[in-house]
Amino acid sequence: MPRLAVMIRRELPPAEVARFAAASEALGLDEVWVIEDCFYTSGVANAALALAATERAHVGIGILPAVLRNGALAAMEVATLAGAHRGRLTAGFGPGVASWMRQVGAYPPSPLAALEATIGDVRALLHGATVRNERLDGVALEFPPDPVPAVLAAAGGPRGLQVADRAADGAILAEACPPAWAAAARRRLPRGGQLVVYAWLSAAADGDAARAALRPVVGEWMHRNRRAHALAAASFAPEVPPGAPLAEVPDAWIDELAVAGTPAECRASIGRLVAAGVDTVVLIPPLRHAAEQLALLR
């Protein structure tokens, strides 16, 4: 059964996280996802706030930079949350944004190798193993969780998806994911792992107004990510001009990269992602009027 979720945006102040999570659960959303971007708020702390403020909603952490924590500490944090809120947590790890990791002195020689190593250590510890390798010397958790939460890998391209399939329980795809890229990612997870996709949300009774509100965001993303695998998979990729920022983004492009338009059009966009093999669609609403837009999809 496909699941609908909402992201707690990084710009939301810590004092408002619990209230937002509770309101999202009251709207009937299946999951609430928190993120960890330098230098906003902690993904682990926000997950704790969201879990404590809700009763049934699943909480996802997407994502924790793999090199910002020792694997043993990361496993302890995840195990603590999963042990206190049984069956309600998913933990995502990624290689981290290169500029931020350099800024904090944590950029590794190979980000994907570091990601795979961290996920391997964390999953082994969560499953109750004693880990001995070049990173950990006989480490075991005192309270391995039951059930063990899924550990997902953020994937921006084929190599990241290989790591997700080989080492993790599935993959997380970032915003601006056309259905064709979601379908390609699903094919690259032959072990059948979970597939989570982030998607910008802009919903209104006036579909044109909803798209217009999102147009600058999509245009800026396309300018900064012209070589992204997700953009290359879009049907309109050959039409994207090189060079300067886009002066205009057609409605059809927005419809392919986001969940935008009237409530019916938004539900159709979500349906296309689900048909492509997505298990959880994590909506990214605008910071203001988030509850009103989410309510339109009920």
ChimeraX commands (.cxc) that place a marker at each C-alpha (Angstrom):
marker #1 position 0.00,0.00,0.00 radius 0.5
marker #1 position 1.60,3.33,-1.04 radius 0.5
marker #1 position 2.11,5.77,1.80 radius 0.5
marker #1 position 1.74,9.54,1.82 radius 0.5
marker #1 position 4.07,11.60,3.96 radius 0.5
marker #1 position 5.08,15.19,4.63 radius 0.5
marker #1 position 8.51,16.70,5.19 radius 0.5
marker #1 position 9.23,18.96,8.11 radius 0.5
marker #1 position 11.24,21.58,6.29 radius 0.5
marker #1 position 14.61,22.68,7.58 radius 0.5
marker #1 position 13.38,26.28,7.91 radius 0.5
marker #1 position 10.78,25.31,10.55 radius 0.5
marker #1 position 11.98,26.53,13.97 radius 0.5
marker #1 position 12.55,23.81,16.59 radius 0.5
marker #1 position 9.73,25.12,18.78 radius 0.5
marker #1 position 7.23,24.38,15.99 radius 0.5
marker #1 position 8.32,20.86,15.04 radius 0.5
marker #1 position 6.14,18.95,17.50 radius 0.5
marker #1 position 3.06,21.00,16.62 radius 0.5
marker #1 position 3.61,20.47,12.89 radius 0.5
marker #1 position 4.07,16.71,13.35 radius 0.5
marker #1 position 0.89,16.40,15.42 radius 0.5
marker #1 position -1.09,18.46,12.91 radius 0.5
marker #1 position 0.18,16.29,10.04 radius 0.5
marker #1 position -0.95,13.14,11.82 radius 0.5
marker #1 position -4.35,14.72,12.47 radius 0.5
marker #1 position -4.69,15.31,8.71 radius 0.5
marker #1 position -4.34,11.56,8.17 radius 0.5
marker #1 position -0.84,11.45,6.69 radius 0.5
marker #1 position 0.91,8.11,7.10 radius 0.5
marker #1 position 4.40,9.44,7.76 radius 0.5
marker #1 position 6.33,12.53,8.84 radius 0.5
marker #1 position 9.92,12.99,7.62 radius 0.5
marker #1 position 12.62,15.17,9.12 radius 0.5
marker #1 position 15.86,16.23,7.49 radius 0.5
marker #1 position 19.31,17.29,8.64 radius 0.5
marker #1 position 20.92,20.11,6.68 radius 0.5
marker #1 position 23.94,22.04,7.93 radius 0.5
marker #1 position 23.48,24.21,9.93 radius 0.5
marker #1 position 19.79,24.09,10.74 radius 0.5
marker #1 position 18.49,21.42,13.12 radius 0.5
marker #1 position 19.41,17.87,14.11 radius 0.5
marker #1 position 17.62,15.08,12.28 radius 0.5
marker #1 position 17.79,12.81,15.32 radius 0.5
marker #1 position 16.47,15.48,17.69 radius 0.5
marker #1 position 13.68,16.45,15.31 radius 0.5
marker #1 position 12.72,12.79,14.91 radius 0.5
marker #1 position 12.47,12.49,18.69 radius 0.5
marker #1 position 10.23,15.56,18.80 radius 0.5
marker #1 position 8.01,14.22,16.01 radius 0.5
marker #1 position 7.73,10.75,17.54 radius 0.5
marker #1 position 6.81,12.13,20.94 radius 0.5
marker #1 position 4.17,14.43,19.44 radius 0.5
marker #1 position 2.40,11.68,17.48 radius 0.5
marker #1 position 0.77,8.35,18.27 radius 0.5
marker #1 position 0.61,6.34,15.05 radius 0.5
marker #1 position 2.48,8.24,12.31 radius 0.5
marker #1 position 5.70,6.71,11.09 radius 0.5
marker #1 position 8.71,9.04,11.28 radius 0.5
marker #1 position 11.53,9.00,8.77 radius 0.5
marker #1 position 14.94,10.62,9.06 radius 0.5
marker #1 position 16.11,11.63,5.65 radius 0.5
marker #1 position 18.95,12.03,5.75 radius 0.5
marker #1 position 21.84,11.84,8.20 radius 0.5
marker #1 position 25.26,12.57,6.63 radius 0.5
marker #1 position 27.16,9.30,6.97 radius 0.5
marker #1 position 30.50,10.93,7.80 radius 0.5
marker #1 position 29.22,13.39,10.39 radius 0.5
marker #1 position 28.78,10.70,13.06 radius 0.5
marker #1 position 30.71,7.64,14.11 radius 0.5
marker #1 position 28.76,4.55,13.04 radius 0.5
marker #1 position 28.44,3.36,16.63 radius 0.5
marker #1 position 26.95,6.68,17.75 radius 0.5
marker #1 position 24.55,6.71,14.80 radius 0.5
marker #1 position 23.40,3.19,15.66 radius 0.5
marker #1 position 22.91,4.16,19.32 radius 0.5
marker #1 position 20.78,7.15,18.32 radius 0.5
marker #1 position 18.63,5.16,15.91 radius 0.5
marker #1 position 18.28,2.26,18.36 radius 0.5
marker #1 position 17.19,4.60,21.16 radius 0.5
marker #1 position 14.42,6.14,19.08 radius 0.5
marker #1 position 13.34,2.79,17.62 radius 0.5
marker #1 position 13.30,1.17,21.06 radius 0.5
marker #1 position 11.15,3.91,22.53 radius 0.5
marker #1 position 8.73,4.03,19.57 radius 0.5
marker #1 position 8.51,0.46,18.28 radius 0.5
marker #1 position 7.87,0.06,14.58 radius 0.5
marker #1 position 7.57,3.79,13.88 radius 0.5
marker #1 position 11.03,4.78,12.62 radius 0.5
marker #1 position 12.98,4.69,9.36 radius 0.5
marker #1 position 16.55,6.01,9.24 radius 0.5
marker #1 position 18.12,7.39,6.08 radius 0.5
marker #1 position 21.80,8.07,5.49 radius 0.5
marker #1 position 23.51,9.92,2.67 radius 0.5
marker #1 position 27.03,10.92,1.65 radius 0.5
marker #1 position 26.42,14.50,2.74 radius 0.5
marker #1 position 26.67,17.71,0.74 radius 0.5
marker #1 position 30.33,18.00,-0.27 radius 0.5
marker #1 position 30.70,21.69,0.56 radius 0.5
marker #1 position 29.21,21.23,4.02 radius 0.5
marker #1 position 31.31,18.16,4.77 radius 0.5
marker #1 position 34.46,20.05,3.76 radius 0.5
marker #1 position 33.32,22.97,5.91 radius 0.5
marker #1 position 33.22,20.77,9.02 radius 0.5
marker #1 position 36.37,18.83,8.13 radius 0.5
marker #1 position 34.55,15.56,7.48 radius 0.5
marker #1 position 34.80,15.11,3.70 radius 0.5
marker #1 position 36.00,11.54,3.01 radius 0.5
marker #1 position 38.19,10.30,0.13 radius 0.5
marker #1 position 35.18,8.43,-1.27 radius 0.5
marker #1 position 31.75,9.64,-0.11 radius 0.5
marker #1 position 29.91,6.58,-1.46 radius 0.5
marker #1 position 32.40,4.18,0.13 radius 0.5
marker #1 position 31.96,6.01,3.43 radius 0.5
marker #1 position 28.18,5.83,3.04 radius 0.5
marker #1 position 28.26,2.09,2.42 radius 0.5
marker #1 position 30.58,1.51,5.36 radius 0.5
marker #1 position 28.41,3.52,7.76 radius 0.5
marker #1 position 25.21,1.83,6.63 radius 0.5
marker #1 position 26.87,-1.57,6.97 radius 0.5
marker #1 position 28.00,-0.82,10.53 radius 0.5
marker #1 position 24.67,0.69,11.59 radius 0.5
marker #1 position 22.56,-2.13,10.18 radius 0.5
marker #1 position 24.78,-4.80,11.71 radius 0.5
marker #1 position 24.61,-3.14,15.13 radius 0.5
marker #1 position 20.85,-2.66,14.93 radius 0.5
marker #1 position 20.48,-6.37,14.17 radius 0.5
marker #1 position 22.39,-7.25,17.33 radius 0.5
marker #1 position 25.77,-8.11,15.83 radius 0.5
marker #1 position 29.16,-7.42,17.37 radius 0.5
marker #1 position 31.08,-5.36,14.81 radius 0.5
marker #1 position 34.83,-5.68,14.38 radius 0.5
marker #1 position 36.49,-3.90,11.49 radius 0.5
marker #1 position 38.91,-1.06,10.79 radius 0.5
marker #1 position 36.36,1.40,12.20 radius 0.5
marker #1 position 34.85,-0.38,15.20 radius 0.5
marker #1 position 36.61,-2.68,17.65 radius 0.5
marker #1 position 34.16,-5.20,19.04 radius 0.5
marker #1 position 31.15,-2.87,19.34 radius 0.5
marker #1 position 27.69,-4.19,20.19 radius 0.5
marker #1 position 24.52,-2.39,21.28 radius 0.5
marker #1 position 23.11,-3.04,24.73 radius 0.5
marker #1 position 19.58,-2.38,23.45 radius 0.5
marker #1 position 19.24,-3.48,19.81 radius 0.5
marker #1 position 15.69,-2.58,18.75 radius 0.5
marker #1 position 12.89,-5.00,17.96 radius 0.5
marker #1 position 11.64,-4.62,15.32 radius 0.5
marker #1 position 14.73,-3.35,13.56 radius 0.5
marker #1 position 14.01,-0.13,11.63 radius 0.5
marker #1 position 14.74,0.09,7.94 radius 0.5
marker #1 position 17.95,1.90,7.02 radius 0.5
marker #1 position 17.81,3.61,3.62 radius 0.5
marker #1 position 20.47,5.24,1.45 radius 0.5
marker #1 position 20.08,8.55,-0.35 radius 0.5
marker #1 position 20.81,8.00,-4.02 radius 0.5
marker #1 position 21.47,10.64,-6.64 radius 0.5
marker #1 position 22.54,8.34,-9.45 radius 0.5
marker #1 position 23.21,4.73,-10.50 radius 0.5
marker #1 position 26.19,4.27,-8.17 radius 0.5
marker #1 position 24.20,5.48,-5.20 radius 0.5
marker #1 position 21.40,3.10,-6.10 radius 0.5
marker #1 position 23.91,0.26,-6.23 radius 0.5
marker #1 position 24.92,1.10,-2.66 radius 0.5
marker #1 position 21.26,1.26,-1.64 radius 0.5
marker #1 position 20.54,-2.16,-3.15 radius 0.5
marker #1 position 23.73,-3.78,-1.89 radius 0.5
marker #1 position 24.00,-2.37,1.62 radius 0.5
marker #1 position 20.71,-0.75,2.67 radius 0.5
marker #1 position 17.01,-1.56,2.91 radius 0.5
marker #1 position 16.14,0.76,0.04 radius 0.5
marker #1 position 16.69,4.22,-1.39 radius 0.5
marker #1 position 15.62,7.83,-0.99 radius 0.5
marker #1 position 15.36,10.04,-4.08 radius 0.5
marker #1 position 15.49,13.82,-3.71 radius 0.5
marker #1 position 12.93,16.34,-4.90 radius 0.5
marker #1 position 12.45,17.00,-8.62 radius 0.5
marker #1 position 12.06,13.31,-9.37 radius 0.5
marker #1 position 10.13,12.60,-12.59 radius 0.5
marker #1 position 8.25,9.28,-12.71 radius 0.5
marker #1 position 10.72,7.98,-15.29 radius 0.5
marker #1 position 13.62,8.40,-12.85 radius 0.5
marker #1 position 11.59,6.75,-10.08 radius 0.5
marker #1 position 10.90,3.81,-12.40 radius 0.5
marker #1 position 14.60,3.58,-13.30 radius 0.5
marker #1 position 15.50,3.59,-9.60 radius 0.5
marker #1 position 12.98,0.84,-8.91 radius 0.5
marker #1 position 14.61,-1.33,-11.60 radius 0.5
marker #1 position 17.99,-0.74,-9.95 radius 0.5
marker #1 position 16.70,-2.17,-6.66 radius 0.5
marker #1 position 16.33,-5.82,-7.68 radius 0.5
marker #1 position 16.32,-6.95,-4.06 radius 0.5
marker #1 position 13.01,-5.11,-3.68 radius 0.5
marker #1 position 14.02,-2.47,-1.15 radius 0.5
marker #1 position 11.84,0.46,-0.15 radius 0.5
marker #1 position 11.73,3.44,-2.51 radius 0.5
marker #1 position 11.01,6.84,-0.97 radius 0.5
marker #1 position 10.67,9.95,-3.14 radius 0.5
marker #1 position 10.55,13.59,-2.08 radius 0.5
marker #1 position 8.22,15.87,-4.07 radius 0.5
marker #1 position 7.53,19.59,-3.91 radius 0.5
marker #1 position 3.85,20.32,-3.26 radius 0.5
marker #1 position 1.90,23.33,-4.51 radius 0.5
marker #1 position -1.86,22.79,-4.40 radius 0.5
marker #1 position -4.70,25.26,-4.94 radius 0.5
marker #1 position -8.17,25.43,-6.42 radius 0.5
marker #1 position -6.54,27.48,-9.19 radius 0.5
marker #1 position -4.06,25.07,-10.75 radius 0.5
marker #1 position -2.32,27.80,-12.74 radius 0.5
marker #1 position -1.69,29.80,-9.59 radius 0.5
marker #1 position -0.33,26.71,-7.85 radius 0.5
marker #1 position 2.18,26.10,-10.64 radius 0.5
marker #1 position 3.14,29.77,-10.77 radius 0.5
marker #1 position 4.03,29.69,-7.08 radius 0.5
marker #1 position 6.40,26.77,-7.67 radius 0.5
marker #1 position 7.88,27.96,-10.98 radius 0.5
marker #1 position 10.86,29.89,-9.48 radius 0.5
marker #1 position 11.80,26.94,-7.28 radius 0.5
marker #1 position 11.75,24.49,-10.17 radius 0.5
marker #1 position 13.63,26.86,-12.44 radius 0.5
marker #1 position 16.38,27.44,-9.89 radius 0.5
marker #1 position 16.73,23.71,-9.28 radius 0.5
marker #1 position 17.03,23.02,-13.00 radius 0.5
marker #1 position 19.71,25.70,-13.35 radius 0.5
marker #1 position 21.78,24.21,-10.51 radius 0.5
marker #1 position 21.23,20.56,-11.49 radius 0.5
marker #1 position 21.51,20.43,-15.27 radius 0.5
marker #1 position 23.58,17.24,-15.07 radius 0.5
marker #1 position 21.36,15.47,-12.56 radius 0.5
marker #1 position 20.28,11.94,-13.45 radius 0.5
marker #1 position 16.73,12.87,-12.47 radius 0.5
marker #1 position 16.61,15.73,-14.96 radius 0.5
marker #1 position 18.15,13.58,-17.70 radius 0.5
marker #1 position 15.32,11.08,-17.22 radius 0.5
marker #1 position 12.59,13.68,-17.76 radius 0.5
marker #1 position 10.71,13.56,-21.05 radius 0.5
marker #1 position 11.56,17.20,-21.74 radius 0.5
marker #1 position 15.31,16.87,-21.03 radius 0.5
marker #1 position 16.35,17.48,-24.69 radius 0.5
marker #1 position 14.46,20.78,-24.63 radius 0.5
marker #1 position 16.26,22.26,-21.62 radius 0.5
marker #1 position 18.52,25.08,-22.87 radius 0.5
marker #1 position 22.12,25.20,-21.66 radius 0.5
marker #1 position 23.74,28.07,-19.85 radius 0.5
marker #1 position 21.86,30.86,-18.12 radius 0.5
marker #1 position 19.00,30.43,-15.63 radius 0.5
marker #1 position 15.69,29.58,-17.25 radius 0.5
marker #1 position 13.51,32.57,-18.05 radius 0.5
marker #1 position 10.40,30.38,-18.11 radius 0.5
marker #1 position 9.48,26.86,-17.02 radius 0.5
marker #1 position 6.51,25.34,-18.89 radius 0.5
marker #1 position 3.63,23.91,-16.90 radius 0.5
marker #1 position 4.30,20.44,-18.29 radius 0.5
marker #1 position 7.82,20.49,-16.85 radius 0.5
marker #1 position 6.53,21.48,-13.42 radius 0.5
marker #1 position 3.93,18.70,-13.59 radius 0.5
marker #1 position 6.69,16.16,-14.25 radius 0.5
marker #1 position 9.04,17.35,-11.52 radius 0.5
marker #1 position 6.58,18.19,-8.74 radius 0.5
marker #1 position 3.13,17.65,-7.29 radius 0.5
marker #1 position 1.41,20.83,-8.41 radius 0.5
marker #1 position -1.97,22.11,-9.56 radius 0.5
marker #1 position -5.52,21.48,-8.44 radius 0.5
marker #1 position -6.11,18.81,-5.78 radius 0.5
marker #1 position -7.15,16.37,-8.52 radius 0.5
marker #1 position -4.02,17.14,-10.54 radius 0.5
marker #1 position -1.86,16.70,-7.45 radius 0.5
marker #1 position -3.42,13.33,-6.70 radius 0.5
marker #1 position -2.77,12.30,-10.30 radius 0.5
marker #1 position 0.90,13.28,-9.96 radius 0.5
marker #1 position 1.20,11.21,-6.81 radius 0.5
marker #1 position -0.46,8.32,-8.64 radius 0.5
marker #1 position 2.13,8.48,-11.42 radius 0.5
marker #1 position 4.95,8.17,-8.89 radius 0.5
marker #1 position 3.24,5.24,-7.22 radius 0.5
marker #1 position 2.72,3.57,-10.61 radius 0.5
marker #1 position 6.46,3.98,-11.21 radius 0.5
marker #1 position 7.21,1.88,-8.14 radius 0.5
marker #1 position 7.41,4.41,-5.31 radius 0.5
marker #1 position 6.42,3.15,-1.86 radius 0.5
marker #1 position 6.32,6.48,-0.01 radius 0.5
marker #1 position 5.80,9.96,-1.47 radius 0.5
marker #1 position 7.13,12.63,0.90 radius 0.5
marker #1 position 5.46,15.94,0.07 radius 0.5
marker #1 position 7.38,19.20,0.60 radius 0.5
marker #1 position 4.74,21.89,1.13 radius 0.5
marker #1 position 5.49,25.60,1.30 radius 0.5
marker #1 position 6.55,26.76,4.74 radius 0.5
marker #1 position 3.46,28.93,5.03 radius 0.5
marker #1 position -0.02,27.45,4.54 radius 0.5
marker #1 position 1.35,23.91,4.64 radius 0.5
marker #1 position -1.64,22.52,6.54 radius 0.5
marker #1 position -4.12,24.15,4.18 radius 0.5
marker #1 position -2.44,22.66,1.11 radius 0.5
marker #1 position -2.12,19.21,2.67 radius 0.5
marker #1 position -5.79,19.30,3.65 radius 0.5
marker #1 position -6.74,19.83,-0.01 radius 0.5
marker #1 position -5.42,16.35,-0.84 radius 0.5
marker #1 position -7.62,14.51,1.63 radius 0.5
marker link #1:1,2 radius 0.2
marker link #1:2,3 radius 0.2
marker link #1:3,4 radius 0.2
marker link #1:4,5 radius 0.2
marker link #1:5,6 radius 0.2
marker link #1:6,7 radius 0.2
marker link #1:7,8 radius 0.2
marker link #1:8,9 radius 0.2
marker link #1:9,10 radius 0.2
marker link #1:10,11 radius 0.2
marker link #1:11,12 radius 0.2
marker link #1:12,13 radius 0.2
marker link #1:13,14 radius 0.2
marker link #1:14,15 radius 0.2
marker link #1:15,16 radius 0.2
marker link #1:16,17 radius 0.2
marker link #1:17,18 radius 0.2
marker link #1:18,19 radius 0.2
marker link #1:19,20 radius 0.2
marker link #1:20,21 radius 0.2
marker link #1:21,22 radius 0.2
marker link #1:22,23 radius 0.2
marker link #1:23,24 radius 0.2
marker link #1:24,25 radius 0.2
marker link #1:25,26 radius 0.2
marker link #1:26,27 radius 0.2
marker link #1:27,28 radius 0.2
marker link #1:28,29 radius 0.2
marker link #1:29,30 radius 0.2
marker link #1:30,31 radius 0.2
marker link #1:31,32 radius 0.2
marker link #1:32,33 radius 0.2
marker link #1:33,34 radius 0.2
marker link #1:34,35 radius 0.2
marker link #1:35,36 radius 0.2
marker link #1:36,37 radius 0.2
marker link #1:37,38 radius 0.2
marker link #1:38,39 radius 0.2
marker link #1:39,40 radius 0.2
marker link #1:40,41 radius 0.2
marker link #1:41,42 radius 0.2
marker link #1:42,43 radius 0.2
marker link #1:43,44 radius 0.2
marker link #1:44,45 radius 0.2
marker link #1:45,46 radius 0.2
marker link #1:46,47 radius 0.2
marker link #1:47,48 radius 0.2
marker link #1:48,49 radius 0.2
marker link #1:49,50 radius 0.2
marker link #1:50,51 radius 0.2
marker link #1:51,52 radius 0.2
marker link #1:52,53 radius 0.2
marker link #1:53,54 radius 0.2
marker link #1:54,55 radius 0.2
marker link #1:55,56 radius 0.2
marker link #1:56,57 radius 0.2
marker link #1:57,58 radius 0.2
marker link #1:58,59 radius 0.2
marker link #1:59,60 radius 0.2
marker link #1:60,61 radius 0.2
marker link #1:61,62 radius 0.2
marker link #1:62,63 radius 0.2
marker link #1:63,64 radius 0.2
marker link #1:64,65 radius 0.2
marker link #1:65,66 radius 0.2
marker link #1:66,67 radius 0.2
marker link #1:67,68 radius 0.2
marker link #1:68,69 radius 0.2
marker link #1:69,70 radius 0.2
marker link #1:70,71 radius 0.2
marker link #1:71,72 radius 0.2
marker link #1:72,73 radius 0.2
marker link #1:73,74 radius 0.2
marker link #1:74,75 radius 0.2
marker link #1:75,76 radius 0.2
marker link #1:76,77 radius 0.2
marker link #1:77,78 radius 0.2
marker link #1:78,79 radius 0.2
marker link #1:79,80 radius 0.2
marker link #1:80,81 radius 0.2
marker link #1:81,82 radius 0.2
marker link #1:82,83 radius 0.2
marker link #1:83,84 radius 0.2
marker link #1:84,85 radius 0.2
marker link #1:85,86 radius 0.2
marker link #1:86,87 radius 0.2
marker link #1:87,88 radius 0.2
marker link #1:88,89 radius 0.2
marker link #1:89,90 radius 0.2
marker link #1:90,91 radius 0.2
marker link #1:91,92 radius 0.2
marker link #1:92,93 radius 0.2
marker link #1:93,94 radius 0.2
marker link #1:94,95 radius 0.2
marker link #1:95,96 radius 0.2
marker link #1:96,97 radius 0.2
marker link #1:97,98 radius 0.2
marker link #1:98,99 radius 0.2
marker link #1:99,100 radius 0.2
marker link #1:100,101 radius 0.2
marker link #1:101,102 radius 0.2
marker link #1:102,103 radius 0.2
marker link #1:103,104 radius 0.2
marker link #1:104,105 radius 0.2
marker link #1:105,106 radius 0.2
marker link #1:106,107 radius 0.2
marker link #1:107,108 radius 0.2
marker link #1:108,109 radius 0.2
marker link #1:109,110 radius 0.2
marker link #1:110,111 radius 0.2
marker link #1:111,112 radius 0.2
marker link #1:112,113 radius 0.2
marker link #1:113,114 radius 0.2
marker link #1:114,115 radius 0.2
marker link #1:115,116 radius 0.2
marker link #1:116,117 radius 0.2
marker link #1:117,118 radius 0.2
marker link #1:118,119 radius 0.2
marker link #1:119,120 radius 0.2
marker link #1:120,121 radius 0.2
marker link #1:121,122 radius 0.2
marker link #1:122,123 radius 0.2
marker link #1:123,124 radius 0.2
marker link #1:124,125 radius 0.2
marker link #1:125,126 radius 0.2
marker link #1:126,127 radius 0.2
marker link #1:127,128 radius 0.2
marker link #1:128,129 radius 0.2
marker link #1:129,130 radius 0.2
marker link #1:130,131 radius 0.2
marker link #1:131,132 radius 0.2
marker link #1:132,133 radius 0.2
marker link #1:133,134 radius 0.2
marker link #1:134,135 radius 0.2
marker link #1:135,136 radius 0.2
marker link #1:136,137 radius 0.2
marker link #1:137,138 radius 0.2
marker link #1:138,139 radius 0.2
marker link #1:139,140 radius 0.2
marker link #1:140,141 radius 0.2
marker link #1:141,142 radius 0.2
marker link #1:142,143 radius 0.2
marker link #1:143,144 radius 0.2
marker link #1:144,145 radius 0.2
marker link #1:145,146 radius 0.2
marker link #1:146,147 radius 0.2
marker link #1:147,148 radius 0.2
marker link #1:148,149 radius 0.2
marker link #1:149,150 radius 0.2
marker link #1:150,151 radius 0.2
marker link #1:151,152 radius 0.2
marker link #1:152,153 radius 0.2
marker link #1:153,154 radius 0.2
marker link #1:154,155 radius 0.2
marker link #1:155,156 radius 0.2
marker link #1:156,157 radius 0.2
marker link #1:157,158 radius 0.2
marker link #1:158,159 radius 0.2
marker link #1:159,160 radius 0.2
marker link #1:160,161 radius 0.2
marker link #1:161,162 radius 0.2
marker link #1:162,163 radius 0.2
marker link #1:163,164 radius 0.2
marker link #1:164,165 radius 0.2
marker link #1:165,166 radius 0.2
marker link #1:166,167 radius 0.2
marker link #1:167,168 radius 0.2
marker link #1:168,169 radius 0.2
marker link #1:169,170 radius 0.2
marker link #1:170,171 radius 0.2
marker link #1:171,172 radius 0.2
marker link #1:172,173 radius 0.2
marker link #1:173,174 radius 0.2
marker link #1:174,175 radius 0.2
marker link #1:175,176 radius 0.2
marker link #1:176,177 radius 0.2
marker link #1:177,178 radius 0.2
marker link #1:178,179 radius 0.2
marker link #1:179,180 radius 0.2
marker link #1:180,181 radius 0.2
marker link #1:181,182 radius 0.2
marker link #1:182,183 radius 0.2
marker link #1:183,184 radius 0.2
marker link #1:184,185 radius 0.2
marker link #1:185,186 radius 0.2
marker link #1:186,187 radius 0.2
marker link #1:187,188 radius 0.2
marker link #1:188,189 radius 0.2
marker link #1:189,190 radius 0.2
marker link #1:190,191 radius 0.2
marker link #1:191,192 radius 0.2
marker link #1:192,193 radius 0.2
marker link #1:193,194 radius 0.2
marker link #1:194,195 radius 0.2
marker link #1:195,196 radius 0.2
marker link #1:196,197 radius 0.2
marker link #1:197,198 radius 0.2
marker link #1:198,199 radius 0.2
marker link #1:199,200 radius 0.2
marker link #1:200,201 radius 0.2
marker link #1:201,202 radius 0.2
marker link #1:202,203 radius 0.2
marker link #1:203,204 radius 0.2
marker link #1:204,205 radius 0.2
marker link #1:205,206 radius 0.2
marker link #1:206,207 radius 0.2
marker link #1:207,208 radius 0.2
marker link #1:208,209 radius 0.2
marker link #1:209,210 radius 0.2
marker link #1:210,211 radius 0.2
marker link #1:211,212 radius 0.2
marker link #1:212,213 radius 0.2
marker link #1:213,214 radius 0.2
marker link #1:214,215 radius 0.2
marker link #1:215,216 radius 0.2
marker link #1:216,217 radius 0.2
marker link #1:217,218 radius 0.2
marker link #1:218,219 radius 0.2
marker link #1:219,220 radius 0.2
marker link #1:220,221 radius 0.2
marker link #1:221,222 radius 0.2
marker link #1:222,223 radius 0.2
marker link #1:223,224 radius 0.2
marker link #1:224,225 radius 0.2
marker link #1:225,226 radius 0.2
marker link #1:226,227 radius 0.2
marker link #1:227,228 radius 0.2
marker link #1:228,229 radius 0.2
marker link #1:229,230 radius 0.2
marker link #1:230,231 radius 0.2
marker link #1:231,232 radius 0.2
marker link #1:232,233 radius 0.2
marker link #1:233,234 radius 0.2
marker link #1:234,235 radius 0.2
marker link #1:235,236 radius 0.2
marker link #1:236,237 radius 0.2
marker link #1:237,238 radius 0.2
marker link #1:238,239 radius 0.2
marker link #1:239,240 radius 0.2
marker link #1:240,241 radius 0.2
marker link #1:241,242 radius 0.2
marker link #1:242,243 radius 0.2
marker link #1:243,244 radius 0.2
marker link #1:244,245 radius 0.2
marker link #1:245,246 radius 0.2
marker link #1:246,247 radius 0.2
marker link #1:247,248 radius 0.2
marker link #1:248,249 radius 0.2
marker link #1:249,250 radius 0.2
marker link #1:250,251 radius 0.2
marker link #1:251,252 radius 0.2
marker link #1:252,253 radius 0.2
marker link #1:253,254 radius 0.2
marker link #1:254,255 radius 0.2
marker link #1:255,256 radius 0.2
marker link #1:256,257 radius 0.2
marker link #1:257,258 radius 0.2
marker link #1:258,259 radius 0.2
marker link #1:259,260 radius 0.2
marker link #1:260,261 radius 0.2
marker link #1:261,262 radius 0.2
marker link #1:262,263 radius 0.2
marker link #1:263,264 radius 0.2
marker link #1:264,265 radius 0.2
marker link #1:265,266 radius 0.2
marker link #1:266,267 radius 0.2
marker link #1:267,268 radius 0.2
marker link #1:268,269 radius 0.2
marker link #1:269,270 radius 0.2
marker link #1:270,271 radius 0.2
marker link #1:271,272 radius 0.2
marker link #1:272,273 radius 0.2
marker link #1:273,274 radius 0.2
marker link #1:274,275 radius 0.2
marker link #1:275,276 radius 0.2
marker link #1:276,277 radius 0.2
marker link #1:277,278 radius 0.2
marker link #1:278,279 radius 0.2
marker link #1:279,280 radius 0.2
marker link #1:280,281 radius 0.2
marker link #1:281,282 radius 0.2
marker link #1:282,283 radius 0.2
marker link #1:283,284 radius 0.2
marker link #1:284,285 radius 0.2
marker link #1:285,286 radius 0.2
marker link #1:286,287 radius 0.2
marker link #1:287,288 radius 0.2
marker link #1:288,289 radius 0.2
marker link #1:289,290 radius 0.2
marker link #1:290,291 radius 0.2
marker link #1:291,292 radius 0.2
marker link #1:292,293 radius 0.2
marker link #1:293,294 radius 0.2
marker link #1:294,295 radius 0.2
marker link #1:295,296 radius 0.2
marker link #1:296,297 radius 0.2
marker link #1:297,298 radius 0.2
view
